[in-house]
Amino acid sequence: MQFWLLILKAHRDALNRSQHKTAEAVTLMSQRAFVIWIGMGVLLGIFFSPARGQEGTLEVRAEVDYAFGERIAFRARFPSEIAIEQVEVLFQANSDPTVVEAAAFVNGAWIYEHDVRARYERAFGTVKYWFRVTLSEGGTQETEPFSFFYEDNRFTWQVLEGVPFRVHWYEGDTAFAQAVLDAARAGAQQAGVILDTEFTEMVEIYVYGKLADYQFVRDAMGPLWAGGHADPEAGVIVVSLPPGDNQALEVERKIPHEVAHLMLYQATREGFWNLPTWLNEGFASTLERNPNPDYPFLVTSAVENGTLIPLVALCQPFPRDAGAAVLAYAESTSFVRYLQKRFGPEGLRAVVNAYANGAGCELGTNVPPVDLSLSQLEREWREGELAENIVLTALREVAPWLILLGAVVAGPVLVVVGFRRPGK
């Protein structure tokens, strides 16, 4: 009997131990499940929380309309349950400084109308805008950003696309637009070989058919606008190409020139702004398929008269005086041609990269394979290339007189020889 009692006690003790371990396991499993559910809840909160719950953002219905060169109107409507003290409009064209202006509450909307004539916005660029709201209960919040493309909406533009260019024009036929497109492609191909780069995004080309239309844009956009303009950051070219006998020649001159500026930016990006003006404009002028025929004469005359502008002065923006500006273009074109002729595309690329990386005006050319400072290179250009041009020009000028002199001297001799008879 005692034996069976001992067996029963041992069985009961084993059962109690088993139940205790099971309870511990259940408790551990419950703790693990709780942790898993908490983790899943956090993740769901992170990935699936609504946008309005994010700090600093507000729901808004935004609108914008504009009259090009005159005004841009920004409008914002917020949910009626939001108590608002003040609304500010913030907008920025490309990388220009951000403008901040207070909006007024009119007929259920917060409105700010920007006077472009008082403070211009960059034309043919993307304008980003958003709203900053001061709440009546305190604190500020901002909306998500919006954007629009600010182009000249006075015209209905026709469009012809051929990667990587898109030509916009309103006067002329498709053959004219095709000529613009062909000139742009030729310029890009030539510049791409020299600079070892290519366009990675579409380039927009806007062609004005009337000079007055283009002058309105130039005047509205400020003093940076001339006969043609390239905006590297926006990837936009704007030119005036009125109909006429010279239109085809102007296409071949202006379009490759402006494309070259964008190709330089493509090759250097932010370093583009470090390039000296003689390099930027000189390179662009060398790509013109119909270059200015007066440039060589202007440079030669300046050498003879001692009025050549030192290249160190052309690292800065060109003179505002028309005559000096044309000479600056002529010099820069001649010097860049000399640089390419002597050192090839590799030499020009080395100089472009040196300046883009921050080399100063004098030392930007002192890199392999050039290895000469700007003043040393300029001296060799003057004493070599320009001196040879002057000699050739002089010979061309005196050649007719030499021929005439030869005829005068040779005339009597020929007469005497002609009167001699054989055997006399």
ZIGICOR-V763788 format. One record per residue. N is the residue number from 1. RES is the residue in one small letter. OMEGA is omega in radians with two decimals (999 if undefined). Layout:
{{N:RES:OMEGA} {N:RES:OMEGA}}
This chain:
{{1:m:3.11} {2:q:-3.12} {3:f:-3.13} {4:w:3.07} {5:l:3.11} {6:l:3.13} {7:i:-3.13} {8:l:3.14} {9:k:-3.13} {10:a:3.13} {11:h:3.14} {12:r:3.13} {13:d:3.12} {14:a:3.13} {15:l:3.12} {16:n:3.13} {17:r:-3.14} {18:s:3.12} {19:q:-3.14} {20:h:3.12} {21:k:3.13} {22:t:3.12} {23:a:3.11} {24:e:-3.13} {25:a:3.12} {26:v:3.13} {27:t:3.14} {28:l:3.12} {29:m:3.14} {30:s:3.12} {31:q:3.13} {32:r:3.13} {33:a:3.14} {34:f:3.13} {35:v:3.14} {36:i:-3.14} {37:w:3.09} {38:i:3.13} {39:g:3.12} {40:m:3.12} {41:g:3.11} {42:v:-3.14} {43:l:3.12} {44:l:3.10} {45:g:-3.12} {46:i:-2.97} {47:f:-3.02} {48:f:3.10} {49:s:-3.09} {50:p:-3.08} {51:a:-3.10} {52:r:3.12} {53:g:-3.13} {54:q:-3.09} {55:e:3.02} {56:g:3.13} {57:t:3.14} {58:l:3.03} {59:e:-3.10} {60:v:2.97} {61:r:-3.01} {62:a:3.09} {63:e:3.05} {64:v:2.98} {65:d:-3.08} {66:y:2.93} {67:a:-2.96} {68:f:3.11} {69:g:-3.10} {70:e:-3.06} {71:r:2.99} {72:i:-3.11} {73:a:3.09} {74:f:3.12} {75:r:3.12} {76:a:3.06} {77:r:-3.11} {78:f:3.08} {79:p:-3.04} {80:s:-3.09} {81:e:-3.14} {82:i:3.11} {83:a:-3.01} {84:i:3.09} {85:e:-3.07} {86:q:3.07} {87:v:3.06} {88:e:3.07} {89:v:3.07} {90:l:3.12} {91:f:-3.03} {92:q:3.08} {93:a:-3.10} {94:n:-3.11} {95:s:3.11} {96:d:3.09} {97:p:3.13} {98:t:3.09} {99:v:3.13} {100:v:-3.12} {101:e:3.13} {102:a:3.10} {103:a:3.10} {104:a:-3.13} {105:f:-3.08} {106:v:3.06} {107:n:3.04} {108:g:-3.14} {109:a:3.04} {110:w:-2.97} {111:i:2.93} {112:y:3.12} {113:e:-3.07} {114:h:3.11} {115:d:-3.10} {116:v:-3.12} {117:r:3.11} {118:a:3.11} {119:r:-2.99} {120:y:2.97} {121:e:-3.11} {122:r:-3.11} {123:a:3.09} {124:f:3.11} {125:g:3.12} {126:t:3.12} {127:v:3.08} {128:k:3.13} {129:y:3.08} {130:w:-3.04} {131:f:3.07} {132:r:-3.00} {133:v:2.98} {134:t:-3.07} {135:l:3.14} {136:s:-3.14} {137:e:3.13} {138:g:3.13} {139:g:3.13} {140:t:3.05} {141:q:3.13} {142:e:3.09} {143:t:3.00} {144:e:3.13} {145:p:3.03} {146:f:3.12} {147:s:3.02} {148:f:-3.14} {149:f:-3.04} {150:y:3.11} {151:e:-3.13} {152:d:-3.09} {153:n:3.02} {154:r:-3.04} {155:f:2.98} {156:t:-3.01} {157:w:2.91} {158:q:-3.03} {159:v:3.02} {160:l:-3.04} {161:e:3.02} {162:g:-3.01} {163:v:0.14} {164:p:-3.09} {165:f:3.02} {166:r:-3.08} {167:v:3.08} {168:h:3.12} {169:w:-3.12} {170:y:3.12} {171:e:-3.09} {172:g:-3.09} {173:d:-3.11} {174:t:3.11} {175:a:3.08} {176:f:3.13} {177:a:3.12} {178:q:3.09} {179:a:3.08} {180:v:3.14} {181:l:3.13} {182:d:3.12} {183:a:3.13} {184:a:3.13} {185:r:3.13} {186:a:3.11} {187:g:3.13} {188:a:-3.14} {189:q:-3.13} {190:q:3.14} {191:a:-3.13} {192:g:3.11} {193:v:-3.10} {194:i:-3.04} {195:l:-3.13} {196:d:3.12} {197:t:3.08} {198:e:3.13} {199:f:3.10} {200:t:3.12} {201:e:-3.14} {202:m:3.07} {203:v:-3.13} {204:e:3.11} {205:i:3.12} {206:y:-3.06} {207:v:3.09} {208:y:-3.10} {209:g:3.10} {210:k:-3.11} {211:l:-3.14} {212:a:3.11} {213:d:3.13} {214:y:-3.13} {215:q:3.06} {216:f:3.12} {217:v:-3.12} {218:r:-3.12} {219:d:-3.12} {220:a:-3.04} {221:m:3.07} {222:g:-2.95} {223:p:-3.11} {224:l:-3.05} {225:w:3.10} {226:a:-3.12} {227:g:3.07} {228:g:-3.07} {229:h:3.04} {230:a:3.07} {231:d:-3.03} {232:p:-3.09} {233:e:-3.13} {234:a:-3.08} {235:g:-3.04} {236:v:3.03} {237:i:3.11} {238:v:-3.11} {239:v:3.03} {240:s:-3.13} {241:l:-3.12} {242:p:3.08} {243:p:3.13} {244:g:-3.09} {245:d:-3.06} {246:n:-3.03} {247:q:-3.11} {248:a:3.13} {249:l:3.13} {250:e:3.06} {251:v:-3.10} {252:e:3.11} {253:r:-2.99} {254:k:-3.01} {255:i:3.10} {256:p:3.13} {257:h:-3.11} {258:e:3.08} {259:v:-3.14} {260:a:3.10} {261:h:-3.13} {262:l:3.10} {263:m:3.05} {264:l:3.10} {265:y:3.11} {266:q:-3.10} {267:a:-3.00} {268:t:-3.09} {269:r:-3.06} {270:e:3.08} {271:g:3.13} {272:f:-3.06} {273:w:3.08} {274:n:-3.06} {275:l:3.05} {276:p:-3.08} {277:t:-3.13} {278:w:-3.14} {279:l:-3.12} {280:n:-3.09} {281:e:3.13} {282:g:3.11} {283:f:-3.14} {284:a:-3.12} {285:s:3.14} {286:t:-3.14} {287:l:3.13} {288:e:-3.13} {289:r:3.08} {290:n:-3.02} {291:p:3.12} {292:n:-3.08} {293:p:-3.12} {294:d:-3.05} {295:y:-3.13} {296:p:3.14} {297:f:-3.14} {298:l:-3.14} {299:v:3.14} {300:t:3.13} {301:s:3.14} {302:a:3.08} {303:v:-3.12} {304:e:-3.09} {305:n:-3.13} {306:g:-3.11} {307:t:3.11} {308:l:-3.12} {309:i:3.08} {310:p:-3.08} {311:l:3.13} {312:v:3.10} {313:a:-3.13} {314:l:2.97} {315:c:3.13} {316:q:3.08} {317:p:-3.08} {318:f:3.13} {319:p:3.11} {320:r:3.10} {321:d:-3.03} {322:a:-3.12} {323:g:3.13} {324:a:3.14} {325:a:3.13} {326:v:3.09} {327:l:3.11} {328:a:3.08} {329:y:-3.11} {330:a:3.12} {331:e:-3.09} {332:s:3.12} {333:t:-3.14} {334:s:-3.08} {335:f:3.13} {336:v:3.06} {337:r:3.11} {338:y:-3.14} {339:l:3.13} {340:q:-3.12} {341:k:-3.06} {342:r:-3.01} {343:f:3.08} {344:g:3.13} {345:p:-3.13} {346:e:3.13} {347:g:3.13} {348:l:3.12} {349:r:-3.14} {350:a:3.13} {351:v:3.11} {352:v:-3.12} {353:n:3.14} {354:a:3.12} {355:y:-3.14} {356:a:-3.13} {357:n:2.99} {358:g:3.09} {359:a:-3.13} {360:g:-3.08} {361:c:-3.05} {362:e:-3.00} {363:l:-3.10} {364:g:3.13} {365:t:-3.06} {366:n:3.13} {367:v:3.11} {368:p:0.05} {369:p:-3.10} {370:v:3.06} {371:d:3.07} {372:l:3.05} {373:s:-3.11} {374:l:-3.13} {375:s:3.09} {376:q:3.14} {377:l:3.12} {378:e:3.13} {379:r:3.12} {380:e:3.09} {381:w:3.14} {382:r:-3.05} {383:e:-3.13} {384:g:-3.05} {385:e:-3.06} {386:l:3.11} {387:a:3.10} {388:e:3.14} {389:n:3.14} {390:i:3.13} {391:v:3.14} {392:l:3.11} {393:t:3.13} {394:a:3.13} {395:l:3.11} {396:r:-3.12} {397:e:-3.07} {398:v:-3.09} {399:a:3.13} {400:p:-3.14} {401:w:3.09} {402:l:3.11} {403:i:3.13} {404:l:3.11} {405:l:3.12} {406:g:3.12} {407:a:-3.14} {408:v:-3.12} {409:v:-3.06} {410:a:-3.08} {411:g:3.14} {412:p:-3.14} {413:v:3.14} {414:l:3.13} {415:v:3.14} {416:v:-3.13} {417:v:-3.11} {418:g:-3.12} {419:f:3.09} {420:r:3.13} {421:r:3.12} {422:p:3.08} {423:g:3.14} {424:k:999}}
